[in-house]
């Protein structure tokens, strides 16, 4: 799907996760029927609370943008 749509990230790699999310969303509308999941990715496990990545998995932010402080928006070509 990524190759057909020439859908690549800034690194040049196919945007596979975005494609999976898109297909999942389309499946929920009933437009397509996907085969059952093959299960979790081998070797993947959620980060431990001590891992810096853990902080990026926090609950969604609900508040004013001014509460976050300065923001920088960076345009990324894909």
SULZI-V325473 format. One record per residue. N is the residue number from 0. RES is the residue in one small letter. SS is DSSP state (2 for helix, 1 for strand, 0 for the rest). PHI is phi in degrees with one decimal (NA if undefined). D_LAST is the distance of its C-alpha to the last C-alpha in Angstrom with 1 decimal. Layout:
n=N res=RES ss=SS phi=PHI d_last=D_LAST
n=N res=RES ss=SS phi=PHI d_last=D_LAST
This chain:
n=0 res=x ss=0 phi=NA d_last=15.8
n=1 res=x ss=2 phi=-62.9 d_last=12.3
n=2 res=x ss=2 phi=-66.2 d_last=13.3
n=3 res=x ss=2 phi=-61.1 d_last=15.0
n=4 res=x ss=2 phi=-91.0 d_last=12.2
n=5 res=x ss=0 phi=50.2 d_last=9.6
n=6 res=x ss=0 phi=-101.5 d_last=7.8
n=7 res=x ss=1 phi=-127.0 d_last=5.9
n=8 res=x ss=0 phi=-85.3 d_last=5.0
n=9 res=x ss=0 phi=-59.7 d_last=4.9
n=10 res=x ss=0 phi=-79.0 d_last=8.1
n=11 res=x ss=0 phi=91.9 d_last=7.5
n=12 res=x ss=0 phi=-83.0 d_last=9.7
n=13 res=x ss=1 phi=-59.7 d_last=10.1
n=14 res=x ss=0 phi=-84.6 d_last=9.7
n=15 res=x ss=2 phi=-64.1 d_last=13.4
n=16 res=x ss=2 phi=-64.9 d_last=14.6
n=17 res=x ss=2 phi=-62.1 d_last=12.8
n=18 res=x ss=2 phi=-64.7 d_last=14.4
n=19 res=x ss=2 phi=-61.9 d_last=17.7
n=20 res=x ss=2 phi=-63.6 d_last=17.7
n=21 res=x ss=2 phi=-61.3 d_last=17.2
n=22 res=x ss=2 phi=-62.0 d_last=19.9
n=23 res=x ss=2 phi=-63.7 d_last=22.1
n=24 res=x ss=2 phi=-64.0 d_last=21.9
n=25 res=x ss=2 phi=-65.2 d_last=22.8
n=26 res=x ss=2 phi=-62.6 d_last=25.6
n=27 res=x ss=2 phi=-64.3 d_last=27.1
n=28 res=x ss=2 phi=-80.3 d_last=27.5
n=29 res=x ss=0 phi=88.7 d_last=29.5
n=30 res=x ss=0 phi=-71.8 d_last=27.4
n=31 res=x ss=0 phi=-136.5 d_last=26.9
n=32 res=x ss=0 phi=-117.2 d_last=28.9
n=33 res=x ss=0 phi=-98.1 d_last=27.2
n=34 res=x ss=0 phi=-67.9 d_last=29.3
n=35 res=x ss=0 phi=-60.0 d_last=30.3
n=36 res=x ss=0 phi=-62.7 d_last=28.2
n=37 res=x ss=0 phi=-84.4 d_last=29.0
n=38 res=x ss=0 phi=105.2 d_last=29.3
n=39 res=x ss=0 phi=-68.4 d_last=27.5
n=40 res=x ss=0 phi=-68.3 d_last=25.4
n=41 res=x ss=0 phi=-57.2 d_last=28.1
n=42 res=x ss=0 phi=85.2 d_last=28.5
n=43 res=x ss=0 phi=-82.1 d_last=26.5
n=44 res=x ss=0 phi=-146.7 d_last=28.5
n=45 res=x ss=0 phi=-64.1 d_last=27.8
n=46 res=x ss=0 phi=-67.5 d_last=27.9
n=47 res=x ss=0 phi=-79.3 d_last=31.4
n=48 res=x ss=0 phi=-60.1 d_last=32.2
n=49 res=x ss=0 phi=-81.1 d_last=32.5
n=50 res=x ss=0 phi=-75.1 d_last=29.0
n=51 res=x ss=2 phi=-56.5 d_last=26.7
n=52 res=x ss=2 phi=-64.3 d_last=24.1
n=53 res=x ss=2 phi=-56.2 d_last=26.9
n=54 res=x ss=2 phi=-63.6 d_last=26.5
n=55 res=x ss=2 phi=-79.2 d_last=23.0
n=56 res=x ss=2 phi=-103.1 d_last=24.5
n=57 res=x ss=0 phi=-68.5 d_last=26.9
n=58 res=x ss=0 phi=-61.1 d_last=27.9
n=59 res=x ss=0 phi=-57.8 d_last=25.8
n=60 res=x ss=0 phi=-77.0 d_last=26.6
n=61 res=x ss=0 phi=-129.5 d_last=29.1
n=62 res=x ss=0 phi=176.0 d_last=30.1
n=63 res=x ss=0 phi=-82.8 d_last=29.4
n=64 res=x ss=2 phi=-59.3 d_last=26.4
n=65 res=x ss=2 phi=-62.3 d_last=29.1
n=66 res=x ss=2 phi=-71.7 d_last=30.2
n=67 res=x ss=0 phi=-81.3 d_last=27.1
n=68 res=x ss=0 phi=91.7 d_last=27.6
n=69 res=x ss=0 phi=-63.1 d_last=25.2
n=70 res=x ss=0 phi=-118.0 d_last=21.5
n=71 res=x ss=0 phi=-122.6 d_last=18.7
n=72 res=x ss=0 phi=-102.3 d_last=15.5
n=73 res=x ss=0 phi=-116.1 d_last=12.6
n=74 res=x ss=0 phi=-78.1 d_last=9.6
n=75 res=x ss=0 phi=-120.0 d_last=6.4
n=76 res=x ss=0 phi=-79.9 d_last=3.8
n=77 res=x ss=0 phi=-119.3 d_last=0.0
